[in-house]
Amino acid sequence: MALLLTNIAQLINTRTTNQLLRGKALAELPVLNNAWLLVEQDRIAAFGAMDALPQTNAEVYDVQGGTVLPAFVDSHTHLVFAASRENEFVDKIRGLSYAEIAANGGGILNSAARLANTDEDTLYQLAAARLHKLILLGTGAIEIKSGYGLSTEAELKMLRVIRRLKQNFPIPIKATFLGAHSFPPEYKQNHEGYVQLIIHEMTPAVAAENLAEYIDVFCEQGFFTPDQTTRILEAGKAAGLLPKIHANQLHVSGGVETGVAAGAISVDHLESMNQEAIHCLAKSNTIGTLLPTAAYFLRMPFQPARELIDAGCAVAIASDFNPGSSPSGNMQTVVSMSCIQMRMLPEEAINAATLNAAYALQLENEVGSITVGKKANLMITQPIPSIAYLPYAFGENHVARMLVNGQWYD
């Protein structure tokens, strides 16, 4: 199929080459006004100005002054879960902290208990319905973690659900093994025993079925220590799983330094940062993925995006979609909140949600920018007055239509 999009008011993030964006470069968002774009098969074939519209036999679709952007890349989600946790939401309103809820058997352990009692087909149906909605809201590539299993059987069940999503959905999906999300109740007094289970049983089982690309650890006070994190990541690397970790969410935990030392693709969360952690991240090839909707939902201080960007850190943003601390996968909201609460410029937020996020999933050659040869995973917006309107009008769904692999997605 060949498709020619015409009368594009703004074609956003047009690039000829890939580059992980840092510092001032993050605010550089190339835009072509009054443009056309040609799709052939599942790829972007060409684009240019309307006064040089090519002659082609392609089907023509008049965008009628809408804006076209690369679809969002959501590089951190927990999309597969059995049930919502709005009761804990009420507990938070009443004053309980995230740590207090977890200590009382809520939080991750709550989701793990419910998931253990939910069959794979039901989990798949729930996750597929969520993913369908997210694509319609602009997501064109996604990462999905396990981590609500906390046993070999349940972790494998989650990862098999993610594999089915990969098989049945047209967008790129990366799977992450997060057995080290919390300590299950039976290992409450034997943390080392659970670490050994992850290293010697869970990780080999995940690798044997080729169920994940990445391994993740919640490196945080009260969860996994830097030493435990390092040992788990090394076991994952030996099994062919690349590290991506939760770091510095609740405390300055040493997670950033641990992730960088392990060669992590990204360190995610970063609500709690000091100058040492910022400097370490800035001098590394590791991407700092910021999850502002989690900070918002937990009423925590937002990530210091301006300090990170100004220090030269490579920054991405993602939704952290999960039932406990970020029950929304709407990347439009993530972009808006990044601007409103973290003082990112609209251009920075869009780059962080597209090209830099693609790097955080090693998909930079496939998605994340309007580049000839990349997948035609594109958002077409309603007519908007400017780029800044996208985060400014935070209550609107700006996506009019989605193209995925060059096909309309409805």
Phi, psi and chi 1 to 4 in degrees:
 res  aa     phi    psi   chi1   chi2   chi3   chi4
   1 MET       -  132.9  171.5 -175.1  171.4      -
   2 ALA  -114.1  135.1      -      -      -      -
   3 LEU  -135.8  131.0  177.8   67.0      -      -
   4 LEU  -112.6  113.9  179.9   65.6      -      -
   5 LEU   -87.8  127.7  -55.8 -178.5      -      -
   6 THR  -123.1  165.1   62.7      -      -      -
   7 ASN    55.0   46.0  -65.9  -46.3      -      -
   8 ILE   -83.2  117.9  -57.6  168.2      -      -
   9 ALA   -61.9  -46.1      -      -      -      -
  10 GLN  -140.3  123.7  -66.4  178.4  -56.9      -
  11 LEU  -102.3  110.8 -174.1   59.7      -      -
  12 ILE  -103.4  138.4  -66.4  179.0      -      -
  13 ASN    71.0   49.5 -144.8  -11.7      -      -
  14 THR   -84.7  122.3   54.5      -      -      -
  15 ARG  -141.4  149.2  -61.3  179.0 -176.2  -88.8
  16 THR   -97.7  -23.5   57.3      -      -      -
  17 THR  -134.6  163.4   59.1      -      -      -
  18 ASN   -96.1  143.1  -73.6  -32.9      -      -
  19 GLN  -154.8  127.8  177.9 -173.5   -2.2      -
  20 LEU   -67.3  125.4 -179.1   62.0      -      -
  21 LEU   -93.9  132.0  -56.2  172.4      -      -
  22 ARG  -133.4  156.6  -61.5  172.4 -179.9  -93.2
  23 GLY    54.4 -134.7      -      -      -      -
  24 LYS   -63.9  -26.0  -66.9 -179.3  179.5  178.4
  25 ALA   -63.5  -24.6      -      -      -      -
  26 LEU   -66.0  -24.5 -169.7   63.9      -      -
  27 ALA   -89.3   -0.4      -      -      -      -
  28 GLU   -92.8  106.9  -63.3  170.8    0.9      -
  29 LEU  -121.3   98.7 -174.2   67.9      -      -
  30 PRO   -65.1  134.6  -17.1   29.8      -      -
  31 VAL  -132.8  134.6  176.5      -      -      -
  32 LEU  -111.3  119.1 -177.9   61.5      -      -
  33 ASN   -86.7  149.8  -65.5  -44.7      -      -
  34 ASN    50.1   69.2 -166.4   25.3      -      -
  35 ALA  -122.8  168.7      -      -      -      -
  36 TRP  -126.4  161.5   56.1  -92.3      -      -
  37 LEU  -145.3  132.3 -177.9  143.3      -      -
  38 LEU  -107.0  128.6  178.6   64.4      -      -
  39 VAL  -109.5  131.4  174.5      -      -      -
  40 GLU  -126.2  126.5  -67.6 -179.7   -9.4      -
  41 GLN    56.2 -119.7  -59.3  -59.3  -38.4      -
  42 ASP  -107.6   13.5   63.6  -20.2      -      -
  43 ARG  -122.7  155.9  -57.8  -79.1  163.7  168.3
  44 ILE   -74.6  120.1  -61.8  169.8      -      -
  45 ALA   -97.3  -34.0      -      -      -      -
  46 ALA  -171.3  162.7      -      -      -      -
  47 PHE  -156.7  161.3   55.9   85.5      -      -
  48 GLY  -178.8 -170.9      -      -      -      -
  49 ALA   -82.8  148.8      -      -      -      -
  50 MET   -62.9  -25.4  -80.6  -62.6  -66.7      -
  51 ASP   -74.8   -1.9   58.3    9.7      -      -
  52 ALA  -128.4   45.5      -      -      -      -
  53 LEU   -65.9  128.0 -170.4   66.1      -      -
  54 PRO   -76.4  156.4   30.3  -35.9      -      -
  55 GLN   -84.5  124.7  -63.4  -64.8  -43.5      -
  56 THR  -154.5  156.2  174.2      -      -      -
  57 ASN   -90.7    7.9  -66.9  -35.5      -      -
  58 ALA   -65.9  152.4      -      -      -      -
  59 GLU   -62.8  136.5  175.7 -172.9  -16.6      -
  60 VAL  -103.2  131.9  176.3      -      -      -
  61 TYR  -123.7  118.6 -179.7   81.8      -      -
  62 ASP   -84.7  113.9 -172.4  -14.1      -      -
  63 VAL   -72.8  -19.0  173.2      -      -      -
  64 GLN    57.1   47.5  -63.2 -178.6  -22.6      -
  65 GLY    82.5    9.2      -      -      -      -
  66 GLY   -74.7  170.1      -      -      -      -
  67 THR  -105.4  143.8  -69.0      -      -      -
  68 VAL  -118.4  128.3  174.6      -      -      -
  69 LEU  -129.2  157.8  -56.2   89.4      -      -
  70 PRO   -63.6  143.1   23.6  -32.6      -      -
  71 ALA   -61.3  152.6      -      -      -      -
  72 PHE   -64.8  150.0  -65.7  123.0      -      -
  73 VAL  -114.7  111.0  178.4      -      -      -
  74 ASP   -96.3  101.2 -167.8  -10.3      -      -
  75 SER   -92.9   10.3   61.8      -      -      -
  76 HIS  -155.7  104.9 -177.3  124.9      -      -
  77 THR  -143.0  161.3   82.5      -      -      -
  78 HIS  -124.6   58.3  -55.1 -104.0      -      -
  79 LEU   -65.7  -28.8 -179.9   72.3      -      -
  80 VAL   -91.2  108.8  177.6      -      -      -
  81 PHE  -152.2  161.7   55.1   88.4      -      -
  82 ALA   -88.4  -30.4      -      -      -      -
  83 ALA  -159.7  156.5      -      -      -      -
  84 SER   -75.0  168.7   58.2      -      -      -
  85 ARG  -133.7   51.0  -71.6  172.3   14.0 -153.8
  86 GLU   -68.6  -20.5   63.7  -86.6   13.1      -
  87 ASN   -64.2  -36.1   58.0  -44.0      -      -
  88 GLU   -71.0  -30.7  -65.7  177.7   11.7      -
  89 PHE   -57.9  -43.4  170.3   68.8      -      -
  90 VAL   -66.7  -38.7  176.9      -      -      -
  91 ASP   -59.3  -39.4  -72.7  -21.2      -      -
  92 LYS   -63.7  -41.5  -67.0 -175.9 -177.1   78.4
  93 ILE   -60.6  -35.0  -66.7  171.6      -      -
  94 ARG   -78.3   -6.0  -72.5  173.7  171.3  156.8
  95 GLY   115.0   -4.2      -      -      -      -
  96 LEU   -73.2  142.5  -68.7 -176.2      -      -
  97 SER   -86.5  166.4   69.6      -      -      -
  98 TYR   -55.2  -45.2 -178.7   91.9      -      -
  99 ALA   -66.9  -38.3      -      -      -      -
 100 GLU   -66.2  -41.3  -72.4  170.3  -29.4      -
 101 ILE   -63.0  -42.6  -69.7  170.1      -      -
 102 ALA   -63.7  -41.0      -      -      -      -
 103 ALA   -64.8  -25.0      -      -      -      -
 104 ASN   -90.9   11.1  -68.5  -27.6      -      -
 105 GLY    91.2    6.5      -      -      -      -
 106 GLY   -90.1 -157.7      -      -      -      -
 107 GLY    63.9 -135.3      -      -      -      -
 108 ILE   -58.8  -39.4  -64.7  163.4      -      -
 109 LEU   -65.5  -33.6  -63.2 -178.2      -      -
 110 ASN   -61.1  -50.1 -176.8  -10.1      -      -
 111 SER   -63.9  -36.5  -74.5      -      -      -
 112 ALA   -64.4  -41.9      -      -      -      -
 113 ALA   -63.6  -41.6      -      -      -      -
 114 ARG   -69.8  -38.5  -65.2 -170.9 -177.5 -165.0
 115 LEU   -66.3  -37.6 -174.6  131.4      -      -
 116 ALA   -59.5  -28.1      -      -      -      -
 117 ASN   -98.8   12.8  -65.9  -42.7      -      -
 118 THR  -116.6  131.2  -55.2      -      -      -
 119 ASP   -76.2  162.3   64.9   85.9      -      -
 120 GLU   -61.4  -41.9 -176.5  177.2  -44.2      -
 121 ASP   -62.0  -42.4  -74.4  -19.4      -      -
 122 THR   -64.7  -43.4  -59.6      -      -      -
 123 LEU   -58.7  -42.4  -77.4  174.9      -      -
 124 TYR   -62.6  -46.6  173.3   77.7      -      -
 125 GLN   -60.3  -42.2  -68.5  162.8    8.2      -
 126 LEU   -64.0  -45.7  -68.3  168.8      -      -
 127 ALA   -67.7  -38.8      -      -      -      -
 128 ALA   -64.2  -39.7      -      -      -      -
 129 ALA   -63.7  -40.4      -      -      -      -
 130 ARG   -64.9  -45.3  -65.2  178.3 -166.9  123.0
 131 LEU   -63.7  -40.3 -176.0   55.0      -      -
 132 HIS   -57.1  -45.3  173.8   66.3      -      -
 133 LYS   -63.1  -39.6  -68.5  177.5 -177.7  177.6
 134 LEU   -66.8  -37.7  -63.0 -171.3      -      -
 135 ILE   -62.1  -42.8  -64.8  172.1      -      -
 136 LEU   -64.1  -23.3  -67.5  175.8      -      -
 137 LEU   -89.4    0.1  -72.5  168.4      -      -
 138 GLY   121.2   -1.6      -      -      -      -
 139 THR   -83.8  127.2  -66.2      -      -      -
 140 GLY  -119.5    2.9      -      -      -      -
 141 ALA  -163.0  148.9      -      -      -      -
 142 ILE  -154.0  150.2 -162.2  167.3      -      -
 143 GLU  -107.4  141.8 -179.1 -100.9   16.9      -
 144 ILE  -133.2  130.2  -52.3  173.4      -      -
 145 LYS  -101.4  153.7  -57.6  179.5 -170.8  -64.3
 146 SER   -84.1 -152.9   66.9      -      -      -
 147 GLY   115.0   -8.6      -      -      -      -
 148 TYR  -104.5   17.2  -67.0  133.8      -      -
 149 GLY   -95.9  -58.8      -      -      -      -
 150 LEU    61.7   18.5  -54.4 -175.2      -      -
 151 SER  -145.5  158.3   70.4      -      -      -
 152 THR   -58.2  -47.9  -56.8      -      -      -
 153 GLU   -60.5  -46.7  178.6 -175.6    0.0      -
 154 ALA   -73.8  -35.5      -      -      -      -
 155 GLU   -63.7  -43.3  -72.9  -68.4  -46.7      -
 156 LEU   -63.1  -37.6  -66.7  175.9      -      -
 157 LYS   -60.0  -46.2  177.4  167.7   63.4  174.1
 158 MET   -61.9  -44.6  -70.9 -171.4   73.5      -
 159 LEU   -68.2  -30.6  -70.0  165.6      -      -
 160 ARG   -69.4  -33.5  -70.7  173.0 -174.8  139.5
 161 VAL   -62.9  -44.4  168.6      -      -      -
 162 ILE   -61.8  -39.6  -61.1  169.6      -      -
 163 ARG   -61.2  -39.4 -179.8  170.0   60.7 -171.9
 164 ARG   -65.2  -37.6  -71.5  173.9   65.3  180.0
 165 LEU   -61.9  -42.2  -65.4  172.2      -      -
 166 LYS   -58.3  -41.3  -72.4 -176.2  179.0 -175.6
 167 GLN   -71.8  -28.3  -66.9  167.1  -16.4      -
 168 ASN  -110.1   -6.8  -65.4  -34.4      -      -
 169 PHE  -115.7  147.7  -80.7   80.8      -      -
 170 PRO   -83.5   -7.7   31.0  -36.4      -      -
 171 ILE   -92.5  155.1   67.6  170.5      -      -
 172 PRO   -62.9  132.9  -21.2   32.5      -      -
 173 ILE  -129.0  127.6  -61.4  172.6      -      -
 174 LYS  -109.3  139.2  -68.4  -67.3 -174.4   82.4
 175 ALA  -107.3  138.5      -      -      -      -
 176 THR  -125.5  129.3  -61.3      -      -      -
 177 PHE   -86.0  116.8  165.7   51.1      -      -
 178 LEU  -123.5   51.9  179.8   56.4      -      -
 179 GLY   -61.2  -29.0      -      -      -      -
 180 ALA   -89.4   57.6      -      -      -      -
 181 HIS   -96.0  -34.5 -159.1 -171.0      -      -
 182 SER  -165.7  171.6 -175.0      -      -      -
 183 PHE   -96.3  122.9  -69.6   97.0      -      -
 184 PRO   -65.4  159.0   20.8  -29.5      -      -
 185 PRO   -54.7  -37.6  -26.2   34.5      -      -
 186 GLU   -69.4  -12.9   60.4  -91.6   31.2      -
 187 TYR  -113.3   18.3  -72.3   93.8      -      -
 188 LYS   -58.1  -36.1 -174.1  175.8 -178.7  179.5
 189 GLN  -103.7   10.4  -55.5  -59.8  -35.2      -
 190 ASN  -142.7   64.0 -177.6   18.1      -      -
 191 HIS   -59.9  -39.9  -72.7 -174.9      -      -
 192 GLU   -63.7  -34.7 -178.4   58.3   27.5      -
 193 GLY   -60.8  -39.8      -      -      -      -
 194 TYR   -72.1  -37.7 -172.7   59.7      -      -
 195 VAL   -58.7  -43.0  170.2      -      -      -
 196 GLN   -64.6  -37.6  -68.4  -61.0  -47.0      -
 197 LEU   -62.0  -43.9 -178.5   71.4      -      -
 198 ILE   -61.1  -46.1  -66.8  169.8      -      -
 199 ILE   -69.9  -45.5  -68.7  172.4      -      -
 200 HIS   -99.5  -16.8  -65.0  -64.9      -      -
 201 GLU  -120.2  -54.9 -178.4  176.4  -52.2      -
 202 MET   -64.1  -53.0  -71.8 -172.5 -177.9      -
 203 THR   -60.3  -47.6  -59.6      -      -      -
 204 PRO   -59.8  -35.7  -25.2   35.8      -      -
 205 ALA   -67.5  -40.8      -      -      -      -
 206 VAL   -62.5  -45.4  170.7      -      -      -
 207 ALA   -66.4  -36.9      -      -      -      -
 208 ALA   -61.8  -33.7      -      -      -      -
 209 GLU   -96.6    3.3  -67.3 -168.7   41.9      -
 210 ASN    52.9   51.2 -165.5   27.2      -      -
 211 LEU   -96.0   -8.5  -71.7  172.1      -      -
 212 ALA  -148.8  153.6      -      -      -      -
 213 GLU   -95.0  -29.8  -73.0   83.3   19.3      -
 214 TYR  -126.4  160.2  -57.6  110.7      -      -
 215 ILE  -123.2  141.7 -172.9  166.4      -      -
 216 ASP  -132.0  151.9 -164.2  -17.1      -      -
 217 VAL  -139.0  139.4  179.9      -      -      -
 218 PHE   -86.8   90.0 -170.7   14.8      -      -
 219 CYS   -85.6   99.8 -175.3      -      -      -
 220 GLU  -160.7  150.8 -178.4   55.4   72.4      -
 221 GLN   -57.6  132.0  -68.9 -177.1   26.6      -
 222 GLY    86.3   -4.7      -      -      -      -
 223 PHE  -123.2 -109.5  -66.5   86.5      -      -
 224 PHE  -107.8  132.0  -67.5   83.1      -      -
 225 THR   -75.1  163.8   67.4      -      -      -
 226 PRO   -55.7  -39.7  -31.0   38.3      -      -
 227 ASP   -65.6  -46.0  173.7   70.3      -      -
 228 GLN   -62.1  -41.3  -68.9  166.6  -20.7      -
 229 THR   -59.7  -46.9  -61.4      -      -      -
 230 THR   -60.1  -43.9  -62.6      -      -      -
 231 ARG   -66.3  -38.5  -71.6 -171.1  -75.2  134.3
 232 ILE   -67.4  -43.5  -67.7  167.4      -      -
 233 LEU   -63.5  -40.5  -65.5 -178.1      -      -
 234 GLU   -64.3  -38.8  -69.9  -58.6  -41.2      -
 235 ALA   -64.2  -40.1      -      -      -      -
 236 GLY   -62.8  -45.2      -      -      -      -
 237 LYS   -60.8  -40.3  -72.5  160.9   67.5  175.7
 238 ALA   -63.2  -26.1      -      -      -      -
 239 ALA   -94.1    4.6      -      -      -      -
 240 GLY    92.3   11.4      -      -      -      -
 241 LEU  -101.4  127.6  -54.9  176.0      -      -
 242 LEU   -86.3  145.2  -62.6  176.3      -      -
 243 PRO   -81.6  139.1   24.1  -29.0      -      -
 244 LYS  -144.5  120.4  -74.0  170.4   63.1   74.6
 245 ILE  -125.1  156.1   75.5  167.7      -      -
 246 HIS   -78.9  125.6  -72.5   59.8      -      -
 247 ALA  -141.0  137.7      -      -      -      -
 248 ASN    56.1   42.7  -67.9   48.7      -      -
 249 GLN   -81.7  -55.8  180.0 -176.7    9.8      -
 250 LEU   -96.0  -27.6  -52.9  175.6      -      -
 251 HIS  -145.9  165.0  -55.1   89.4      -      -
 252 VAL   -75.1   93.0  178.4      -      -      -
 253 SER  -100.4   -3.7   63.5      -      -      -
 254 GLY    83.1    3.6      -      -      -      -
 255 GLY   -65.4  -38.1      -      -      -      -
 256 VAL   -62.2  -50.6  169.2      -      -      -
 257 GLU   -62.3  -37.9  -67.8   87.6  -16.8      -
 258 THR   -64.2  -44.7  -59.5      -      -      -
 259 GLY   -64.7  -44.6      -      -      -      -
 260 VAL   -62.0  -44.3  168.1      -      -      -
 261 ALA   -62.1  -31.4      -      -      -      -
 262 ALA   -83.9   -3.5      -      -      -      -
 263 GLY    74.7   33.2      -      -      -      -
 264 ALA   -60.8  140.7      -      -      -      -
 265 ILE   -62.7  -41.2  -56.5  -60.3      -      -
 266 SER  -149.6  154.0   68.7      -      -      -
 267 VAL  -117.9  127.0  -70.7      -      -      -
 268 ASP  -118.8  143.8  -58.6    6.4      -      -
 269 HIS   107.1  -88.8  -89.1  -65.8      -      -
 270 LEU    66.9   29.7  -48.6 -172.8      -      -
 271 GLU   -65.6  -33.5  -73.3   91.2  -24.9      -
 272 SER  -111.6  103.7  -57.3      -      -      -
 273 MET  -131.4  145.2  -62.9  -71.2  -77.3      -
 274 ASN  -119.6  178.3   59.0   14.3      -      -
 275 GLN   -64.0  -33.5  -71.7  -55.8  -49.7      -
 276 GLU   -64.9  -42.9  -69.9   76.4   13.4      -
 277 ALA   -67.9  -41.0      -      -      -      -
 278 ILE   -62.4  -45.6  -68.1  172.5      -      -
 279 HIS   -62.6  -42.9  179.7   76.4      -      -
 280 CYS   -59.5  -45.8  176.4      -      -      -
 281 LEU   -66.0  -41.5 -175.0   59.6      -      -
 282 ALA   -63.0  -31.7      -      -      -      -
 283 LYS   -88.4    4.3  -62.1  -59.4 -179.7 -176.9
 284 SER  -111.6  173.6   76.0      -      -      -
 285 ASN   -94.0    4.2  -66.5  -39.4      -      -
 286 THR   -80.8  138.7  -62.2      -      -      -
 287 ILE   -91.1  135.4  -62.7  164.8      -      -
 288 GLY   -92.5  111.9      -      -      -      -
 289 THR   -97.3  119.9  -60.1      -      -      -
 290 LEU   -98.1  138.6  -47.7 -177.7      -      -
 291 LEU  -124.4   74.9  -49.4  171.3      -      -
 292 PRO   -65.9  -29.0   23.3  -34.1      -      -
 293 THR   -68.9  -27.3   48.5      -      -      -
 294 ALA   -69.8  -43.5      -      -      -      -
 295 ALA   -61.2  -40.9      -      -      -      -
 296 TYR   -61.5  -49.0  165.6   76.2      -      -
 297 PHE   -66.4  -34.4 -166.1   79.9      -      -
 298 LEU   -90.3    2.2  -64.8  175.7      -      -
 299 ARG    53.3   45.7  -66.9 -165.5  -60.0  -83.9
 300 MET  -102.4  161.9  -66.0  176.6   60.3      -
 301 PRO   -59.0  139.8  -23.3   33.5      -      -
 302 PHE   -73.4  158.1  -77.3   84.5      -      -
 303 GLN   -60.1  142.5  -65.7   86.6  -11.6      -
 304 PRO   -78.4   67.4   31.1  -35.6      -      -
 305 ALA   -57.7  -43.2      -      -      -      -
 306 ARG   -63.0  -43.2  -73.5  -97.5   50.9   92.0
 307 GLU   -63.0  -42.5  -75.7 -172.8   74.6      -
 308 LEU   -63.8  -46.3  -66.6  166.3      -      -
 309 ILE   -65.7  -45.9  -65.8  166.4      -      -
 310 ASP   -66.3  -25.6  -66.7  -15.8      -      -
 311 ALA   -80.3   -9.9      -      -      -      -
 312 GLY    96.7   13.8      -      -      -      -
 313 CYS   -71.1  145.5  -59.7      -      -      -
 314 ALA   -82.7  120.7      -      -      -      -
 315 VAL  -119.7  134.3  167.8      -      -      -
 316 ALA  -122.1  164.4      -      -      -      -
 317 ILE  -128.1  148.3   57.9  175.2      -      -
 318 ALA  -150.7  172.9      -      -      -      -
 319 SER   -89.4  -26.5   75.9      -      -      -
 320 ASP    55.7   30.1 -165.7   21.2      -      -
 321 PHE   -50.6  118.0 -176.2   27.8      -      -
 322 ASN  -161.9  163.2   74.9   81.5      -      -
 323 PRO   -79.2  -11.9   28.7  -36.1      -      -
 324 GLY  -104.5  -38.3      -      -      -      -
 325 SER  -128.3   -4.9   61.1      -      -      -
 326 SER  -158.6   72.4 -174.6      -      -      -
 327 PRO   -79.4   46.9   29.2  -34.4      -      -
 328 SER  -152.8  134.8  169.5      -      -      -
 329 GLY  -109.1   18.8      -      -      -      -
 330 ASN   -76.9  104.9 -172.2  -18.7      -      -
 331 MET   -70.3  -20.7  -75.5  -64.9  -68.8      -
 332 GLN   -62.2  -40.8  -63.5  179.1   60.2      -
 333 THR   -65.9  -39.9  -59.4      -      -      -
 334 VAL   -60.6  -44.7  173.3      -      -      -
 335 VAL   -61.9  -45.5  167.9      -      -      -
 336 SER   -63.3  -46.6 -178.4      -      -      -
 337 MET   -65.1  -32.7 -162.4  169.2  -68.1      -
 338 SER   -62.6  -36.2  -63.5      -      -      -
 339 CYS   -76.2  -47.0  -64.1      -      -      -
 340 ILE   -71.0  -45.4  -64.9  168.0      -      -
 341 GLN  -100.7  -24.1  -64.3  -70.9   -4.5      -
 342 MET  -110.7    2.3  -61.1 -163.6  -56.5      -
 343 ARG    60.0   32.1  -65.1  179.0   53.6 -126.7
 344 MET   -80.0  142.0  -67.6  177.8   72.1      -
 345 LEU   -67.3  151.6  -63.5  171.8      -      -
 346 PRO   -53.2  -40.6  -28.3   36.0      -      -
 347 GLU   -63.2  -40.8  -65.8   84.2   -3.4      -
 348 GLU   -64.4  -44.1  -68.7  173.3  -31.1      -
 349 ALA   -64.8  -40.6      -      -      -      -
 350 ILE   -66.3  -44.5  -69.4  170.2      -      -
 351 ASN   -60.7  -40.4  -84.5  -34.8      -      -
 352 ALA   -68.1  -27.5      -      -      -      -
 353 ALA   -92.0   -5.0      -      -      -      -
 354 THR  -123.8  -81.8   54.5      -      -      -
 355 LEU   -68.4  -49.1 -174.7   54.4      -      -
 356 ASN   -65.0  -36.2  -86.6   16.3      -      -
 357 ALA   -66.0  -32.9      -      -      -      -
 358 ALA   -63.5  -40.4      -      -      -      -
 359 TYR   -61.4  -36.0  -88.0   92.4      -      -
 360 ALA   -67.1  -15.0      -      -      -      -
 361 LEU  -114.9   10.4  -68.2 -176.0      -      -
 362 GLN    56.8   37.3  -60.0  175.6  -62.0      -
 363 LEU  -115.8   17.6  -72.1  170.9      -      -
 364 GLU   -64.2  -19.9   66.5  -87.0   12.1      -
 365 ASN   -88.6   -4.5  -66.2  -40.1      -      -
 366 GLU  -112.3  -38.4  -69.6  -68.2  -59.5      -
 367 VAL  -144.4  178.2  -66.3      -      -      -
 368 GLY   103.6  -11.2      -      -      -      -
 369 SER  -157.0  164.8   65.2      -      -      -
 370 ILE   -86.8   93.4  -55.9  -64.8      -      -
 371 THR  -136.7  133.5  -59.4      -      -      -
 372 VAL   -57.6  129.5  171.7      -      -      -
 373 GLY   100.2  -17.8      -      -      -      -
 374 LYS   -80.6  162.1  -73.1 -167.0  176.6 -175.9
 375 LYS   -59.2  141.6  -77.3 -176.3  175.1  -68.1
 376 ALA   -84.3   66.4      -      -      -      -
 377 ASN  -103.3   99.5  -71.1    6.6      -      -
 378 LEU  -132.7  145.2  -52.3  171.0      -      -
 379 MET   -98.8  133.7  -72.6 -178.6  -79.6      -
 380 ILE  -113.1  119.5  -59.4  172.4      -      -
 381 THR   -93.1  165.2   76.8      -      -      -
 382 GLN   -62.0  157.7  -51.9  -73.8   -8.4      -
 383 PRO   -55.3  129.8  -27.4   36.3      -      -
 384 ILE  -130.7  151.8   55.8  174.8      -      -
 385 PRO   -73.8  -24.9   22.6  -31.8      -      -
 386 SER  -165.9  169.0   68.3      -      -      -
 387 ILE   -60.4  -40.0  -66.2  171.3      -      -
 388 ALA   -62.8  -20.3      -      -      -      -
 389 TYR   -66.0  -27.5 -170.6   80.9      -      -
 390 LEU   -59.3  -53.5  -67.2  172.0      -      -
 391 PRO   -79.3  -24.5   25.8  -33.8      -      -
 392 TYR   -64.8  -48.8  161.2   80.0      -      -
 393 ALA   -90.8   71.8      -      -      -      -
 394 PHE   -71.1  -15.3   64.9   88.1      -      -
 395 GLY   -90.8   -1.6      -      -      -      -
 396 GLU   -99.7  150.4  -62.7 -178.1   26.0      -
 397 ASN   -91.5  109.6  175.9   15.5      -      -
 398 HIS   -83.2  -12.3  -61.0  -71.3      -      -
 399 VAL   -82.2  119.3  177.1      -      -      -
 400 ALA   -86.9  -43.8      -      -      -      -
 401 ARG  -149.2  156.6  -62.4 -161.9   75.9  177.2
 402 MET  -120.5  136.2  -76.7  -70.0  -65.8      -
 403 LEU  -106.0  129.0  -91.7  177.2      -      -
 404 VAL  -129.3  121.5  176.4      -      -      -
 405 ASN    54.2   35.3  -66.5  -26.5      -      -
 406 GLY    77.5    5.9      -      -      -      -
 407 GLN  -115.8  146.1  -56.7  -74.3  -33.0      -
 408 TRP   -65.9  134.7  -64.5  115.4      -      -
 409 TYR  -112.8  118.0 -171.9   90.8      -      -
 410 ASP  -127.9      -  -61.1  -55.2      -      -
